[in-house]
């Protein structure tokens, strides 16, 4: 049998082809992906404004009276505004262009992140008998649905670092009566100390803490009024 001969041109090209396969095709110059985890109560409170309905001016953010409220609350999966319904960290530029920080992600989709943070915050601040995710909604007397309308870092021409804007609209309802009993809003802003992603994420944490503390205070106040004089179920 005659030995297989490789043409001279192919003999030159084969090493180059192999080098390409083991080089650029299997490597990436993209920066490594960084995942950021938000934890309720991990940051210092931020300065924010809030409004609630009903309750009148000045009711938002008020501390709940001492003592456990005999109510079980299910926090439903939040509704998230289009463009924010992702695990990417959103940024809004002065021309209203919405974008996302490169190579950075939240630890999950934003609806799951906010739901988890809300459960943590209500466990700490709402003084309720029980708080859970919507997996046990049918066993809970009350439910809370949060709509996320703002959750982005906003740049302005006059500032070197962005301001994080978090805005929640919440509806509190009774599982028995199948209706919305109260509506609340929480709006918080926090300017990052530096134009670095770590500082921006810290501003996110502070703004979220403030907004959720407002919702917890308003919801616990409404639930206390609703359960006053009732026999605990």
RAHUCOR-V380741 format. One record per run of one state. SS is the DSSP state (helix for helix, strand for strand, loop for the rest). FROM is the first residue (numbers start at 1). TO is the last residue. If there is no record, write none. Layout:
BEGIN
SS/FROM/TO + SS/FROM/TO
END
This chain:
BEGIN
loop/1/7 + helix/8/22 + loop/23/23 + helix/24/26 + loop/27/33 + strand/34/36 + loop/37/47 + strand/48/53 + loop/54/68 + strand/69/75 + loop/76/78 + strand/79/80 + loop/81/87 + strand/88/92 + loop/93/97 + strand/98/106 + loop/107/109 + helix/110/125 + loop/126/127 + strand/128/133 + helix/134/139 + loop/140/141 + strand/142/154 + loop/155/162 + strand/163/174 + loop/175/178 + strand/179/191 + loop/192/196 + helix/197/227 + loop/228/233
END
